[in-house]
Each structure stands twice: as C-alpha cells, then as structure tokens.
Amino acid sequence: MRYIFTFIITLLLLPAACMVCYAQQHSVSGRVVDETGAPLVGATVALEATNFQATTQSDGTFQLVKIPPATYRLVISYQGRVNYSQSVDISGGDVQLDEIRLQPGQIALGEVVVSTQRRTQTSIEVPVTVSAMSGETLSRLNMRQMDEMSTFIPGMQVQLQSPNNPGYVIRGITSDDGDSRTQPRISIFQDGISISRSRASVVELFDIERVEVAKGPQGTLFGRGAQIGALHIIQHKAQDRFGAEVYGGYGAYNHRFVNGYINTPITAGKLANRLAFSYEGRDGFISNLSGGRLNGKEVIALRNSTRLWGGSNTTADLILNYQYDNYPGTSFKSRRFAPAGGDTDPTTSADLEQGEDLYIKRHVGGATLLVDHRLGNAWRLSSLSGFRAFDSDESFDADGTPAQLLWVSERAKGTQYSQELRLTYENNSRFSGFIGAGYFYENSSQQVPLRVDERALYPAYIAPILSAQLSGQLGQLGTSLGLPDAQVQALTQQVQQLFHTEPVIANGQPQLVENLPNLQPLALGLISQLVPGGLPPGITWQQLLQSGMLPPALPEELIALVTLLDGSPINRLHTESYTNYGRNQAVELFADGTFDLTDQLKLTAGLRGTYEAQRGGYRADAASPPSVFGMIANNGSPNLLNPVSNGTIYASKNYYSYVGRLALNYLFARNNVYASVSRGRRPGVISILPAETTYLKPEVVWSYEAGVKGLVANGKLGYELSAYYYDWYNFQTLSLQQVPGSIAPMLLADDAGKAHSFGIETGLRYFFTPTVNVFGNYAYIDGKFNDTDENGNPQEYAGNRFRLTPEHSFAIGLDADIPVNGRSSIYLRPSYAYQSGIYFEDSNREDLHQAGYGLVNFTAGYRFLVNNIRYDIGAYGKNVFDTRYLIDAGNTGDTIGFPTYIGGSRSVIGAQVRITF
C-alpha cells in the first residue's frame, strides 16, 4: 500500500517537477565571424556530449535553447577554420557570448554551406547532387559571367550567346526558348525569387555569397520550373560592420572592369546598408566591314541591400537590383558567303549590312523583400516577396551576309510578381522540414519585327520557289491538255531560265535583282497555241484578261501568277512583324521534410501541388504595303513569313499538377550515400497560329539517382560521385514546321515523344597543404530520343543526341596560395576545361555541329596586408591559347536556308587590382 501511495504522489508531483525543470532551462546565443569581422554562415555550434547543436544563420548568429542548467563545453567548427572551444556555465541563466572569431586553418572546400533544402546545411549533408561555389571561389577564379562559372560545375553548360539570349543546360536538357508562351525547364533563382524568364535571367556575378546548382527534378524545392534542375544565386546581404572593396582591371580588346561594395552600419545592431556595383566593357572580337565591332560587351549593374534587425528573432532584407546591358550586335555569320577580302570563319571579320544599327539593349530590375522570424525554439516563418521587370531590344542580321535578306529585331518585355510563405521546423529531434504556399504571376510579350530587301531575297530564296511552283503547274496543265512531253519539257526549261539568277553574294557584294521576271510573253505564246486561230497580233495580257478568250483549262492560280509577274520593279524594303504574348498564374502548396530513422539513416520526402492558368496570344498584322512575293508565293498573303491574324488571337488552358521526391541517405563520418526517385514536370505549351492552336502536353520526367560524396584523408580529399537515369514523356523540342501563311518553315514548339538519358558525374578536390589544392570534375551524358513513342510509332529524332549536350566534359585546375610571410602571399590559379562535340539542334545536322575543344584560363598575382587593408595585384587570362570554337549555329537564318554561326570568345589577357578595407 505504501508503494502504491508513493507512486500516486510521484505521478501528481511529476508535472510540477517538469514545470520547474522547464522553467530552469536556459539558452546560449552568440555570433560567429571570420578574422575580418564578416559573419560565417553555416558554422556548426554544439555542446559536447549532448544532442544540442545549431548552425549559424546568414548574419552569423546562433542560439541553443531548452538547455538544463549545468556547465558545458561549447565547440564551434567551420570549413577552413580552426575549431573554437570554451566552457559555458548556464546555471545562472541565459548566456549571451561575445563575438567569436574563427581563425583560418585547414580548408575543406568540399563542405560548402548550402540552403538547397531551405535550411542551412553543408553540401555533403543534402541527399541531392548539388554543386556549390562560394563567392570567394568565384572571385579567386576571376569569374563574373554565368558561362564562366558553369565550366566548373559537372553536367552543366551555359550558352551565353548574349545577355538577351542565354541557354542553360543541365545533364543534357536545354532551357533557352524566348517565346513568352513557353516555360523553362531549369529554374534560375536569385535570393529565393525566380528569375527564370529567359530574356531576364542573365545577371552579373558580383558581390556574391555563393551559387548553388541542384541537379535533377527539384520541383519540390524550387517550383514547377525546376524540371531538371535549379541555379540559385545568393547575394551578400548588409552586415552590422563597416567594410568596402574595389576591384578593377584592364586587358586585351579594351577589356575593362570595376566592381565593389561598401557596407555601412546605420544603427548598430538595428539597421545596415550594403551598396554593390559592377561595370564591365569590352570591344567586340569581330570587326564588321559595314561599321562597328560585334560580340562585345558593356554592362552596368547596381544592387542596394538594406537589413533591419527586429530584435533577436527577426530580420528583414530589402534588396534592389538593376542591370543595364548595352552590347554591340552579335555576329551571326554565314558560312556560305564570305565578306569582301575575308573568309567564312565565324571567329573572323564579318560584313553585316546594318553596321552599328546592330545592338542589344536590356533593362532588368527587381525588388525583393525577405522576412525571417523565429517562432519559439524550433519554428521559423519566412516570407519571400519579389517583383521583377525587364525590357530588352535586340537588333541582329539573321542571314549573316552583306545583303539585307533578314534584318530582325526582338523586343521582349515583361513583369512578374511572386509571394511565398514558408514555415520551417528544425530542432534536435528526429524531424526537420517545411510547409508553405506560393503565388506566381507573370505577363510578358515578344515582338519580332523584320525588314527585308526583296531585291536580295528574290535571288536568294524566292526565285527557286517560284520556278518550282510554276514548273509544276505547267506540267499539270500540259498533261491535262494532252501536250507532247517534249513541248512540256521545253516550256519548263524556258520557265527555269526565266527565273535563273546569279548567287545573291558575289565577291562580297550583294547582287540585287531590280525587276520581277516578265512571264506574260511566255504565257501569251502558250495560249496562242491553245486558242483556235491563235491570238490577235500585239494583244497584251491585260487585254487578254478582258477579252474572254482565256482557255477554261488554265488554273486560276496560274493566271494570278502570270498577272503579278509582269516585269515591274521589285520592292526595296518590306517590313512586317509578329508578337507572341504569355500570361501565367500559379498557386502552389508544398511540403518537404527529413525523418531521422536512426542517427545516420535519413528519409526525405517532398511534394508540391500546383494549379496554373496559362494564356497565350499571337498577333501579326497585314504588311502595308504588301509584299509582292507574299502575294505571289504565299497564297495572296501580304506577309512573307508571319501568318496574318485578325487582331490578337488568345487561347487559355488550366492545369493541376504535382511533382515530388523520395530520398534515402546514410551518413557516416563526413560522408553521405544517397539514392532518390523524383518526378519533374514542364508546363504545357499553347502554340497559337491563325490556322490552328495546338496544346502541347506537359513534359514529364522520372528520375532515378544514386550517389556518394564526402571528405576523407582527414578532410584533405573531397569527392562526389553520382549516377542517374531519366525517362521522358512528351519531350518538348523546337522544330521547323511549314505552316499556312508563311513562305518559309517556322521554328515552333513540338512534341518529340519519348526520350531518355543516363549519366555519371564526379568531382574531386585534394589539399596538399591548407593553401595548395588541385580540383577537377568529369561528366558523362548519354541523352537521346527513343526509337519509338508510347504507342510504338517511329519518332522523328529516333536515336539522336540532345542538342548542346557533350558526351564527355571535364575541368581541372590548381589553386595555390603560397605565403611569403605572415602578411603576404603569391597565388597561381590555372585551369583547363574540355567538352566533346555537340550538335546545336535535335536534328543532329552535321553542318550544325561543334567538334570537341578545350580552354585554358588563369589568374596569378601577389597579395599583401598593410594597416589592415588588403591589396591584391595580379594578372588574368581567358582562353589563353585563343582556341577557335562555336557557341551556336543555325539560328533564325536557317528558316530560309541561311544558317548562321557565332564564334566563341577570343583570348583576353590583362592586369587587375583589388583593395579590401
């Protein structure tokens, strides 16, 4: 009885005892910085021999909560820093530590901090193949453009034809369509806000905290546009300390650049501001005989970031970005016709007839508001609000010759707004994850005006069309009238001779045809043979039309053709235009979490559901005055290339969709083995033309992936290895299609059916000393279209490789920083990157192919510290050995049989200086 009574009393007193224990629980908080006072993000803070652990946030702060009163050993570790340790006694209450500075030590760059899973982790912990590069690494390797950065990310290529026309490729899948009605396969994010619209996605890489590239379907983490991966750019935010830097250089082709920042506390611990800037310019690599230079660069970018601390639990960042690109035109060069005194090599001088009227001008701006509020000990509420607008205008010579066959502009503009709310749970228990909701809206358009000198277009494209058209009609007529074959053949030869022209370019000069061929004498002679007694002498075609003497067997199309081809002057300038419109709205709900099955075995699952409303539009007004050739060869249309619409045509479609992932990983020491299956999706396409509106099905991919990554050899060797297989359905591609109302095929979205890809990626980095390391990566991609579709029917691109996809690619480099004394060092950072041959189109045409090539880059110099000011004087080189290569081929000119080619960047070597306060 006594034991029962004691047990009951214990049960009654236990809640009170627990409340006393809870009331006596305390916290430890502080801030971790480097030797200059900059916050260290992602440092691990732990109490030895306990489960209490945390990670420092973006401002370097940390907090350990619900700790029973006692004395503990606090240990802080961070990549490349000497571990910190101190005794902490919290028996007297909460402890706020002074600022803790970690000193440089053994570097382990394989353990880069990432936020891929929407919480702070190292890249090793994440059960996803993620390549991360710190801003320091970007700076050390002198990379300021996205294409330069992608060289060091296995399985990724960035084709930077211009800032207005990029192509992103992850594991063989390309996202580069500028049509407002299509959606990206690869999400581009900037501080958590999507900037994926092609014409607004290219940004300069300056004052960057880090870049993360998550591969494979990442819709759960990055939204519906991350069908095959996501690129996330995290910019530096304002810090509660003064700091400044200026970095500039000058090199070949008048290459000049300067960038930097100034970070200023406004109210200590409450408000700070950071202003960053970047300017880069370079003369064009290609001289243009018609004036100016091509393939140059000039860009100004500004960013202002303001941070507000609303107590210890809340931060708010307002980030304003603006970029203005003012490039000379791109050299779309023909390989069929050389400029006067030149050759057809795409990397040498061109003759594009508009001269300095070829250009790229682009304004991109945006505002981002990030609010992060800690709710108690384990919960965090985040709000991400984004607004973005762009306006771009590109003028280019689409045929690549001195003749004005196709002078085209692209005027794209758009606005977008997004809002996301996310609730994150993370503590020392067995689960961490988040749930959230988001809204996305964008409204964009792409207008494409074109100007044609029909005197040049006639010999280049129209004459063969008319010759074939008329020869066919005469052949049918002769057969129907029972004319002898010899007579029909003679008529056909006369027609072909009548339409015979010289090449459009001779000795680098356009060969213009001033007048239409006069078909009427030939027609009168033929009809005179068909009319009993012949035609009256001297009768004209117009008189014949009014006389009623035309044989009834003559087709109306032939009569109309003869009427138009009367030898009159050809129009010098024809203009027409079309515009596509896209409006997209999406509401998304998502959840993702990691369950610790054991201390080492973890299961991650995520799901995102989306409702999206898409609307597409098309408009092409009738040209005024009309094109004679449109009237002749295009069934009476006043336009040449763009089917005429009656005002703007709209079409809409709504979708419900889901994407998700399931991953299992096992952590041991500083290593991670993982496997995952995930589903990715690209929204459908509304392809609108006056004759027909086509709704392409959403593209779906199933991904199966396994990998291992980690650190061995006491942290000296970082490695990663992954293998994947993708299975595609309703693969969306671009193909040339003949449509009513256009004399030439149009490049339109198309359903290429089923496809698959298999790949392997690996990366290594080894540290000989804390300041000398070698690194490298390799990627193998076998991405092809299946032989048959889901129904067993043969596919158009059966067995073809994906465009812009090298089968093999690798990069190797050395990063050596040799101390001279305690305050100075010499550094050398050479690198070599190689990719095997690629096709520029899914058709795998041999004339649109680039063989394998490699590029050598380097930076080198001397660093020293004087009065706490760091100086860096050095040299840099890009494409040191001036390797000639292509970055694109085919393009708009290919629609009229004039494929064009764009040469890659030439060798640039220069000097640079950096001063850091």
PyMOL commands that set and color helices and strands:
alter all, ss='L'
color gray80, all
select helices_A, chain A and resi 2-23+135-140+146-150+198-200+219-222+355-357+454-481+485-498+520-530+541-547+556-564+628-633+892-896
alter helices_A, ss='H'
color red, helices_A
select strands_A, chain A and resi 26-33+44-47+53-55+61-67+71-77+84-89+95-96+100-101+113-114+121-122+130-134+156-160+166-170+173-175+186-190+193-194+208-215+229-235+243-251+255-267+271-282+286-287+293-294+297-309+314-328+333-334+359-375+379-397+407-426+431-452+505-506+509-510+574-596+601-619+649-668+671-682+685-688+693-696+699-712+717-729+732-737+746-751+755-769+772-785+808-821+824-835+838-839+849-850+853-866+869-878+886-890+900-903+908-916
alter strands_A, ss='S'
color yellow, strands_A
deselect
rebuild
show_as cartoon
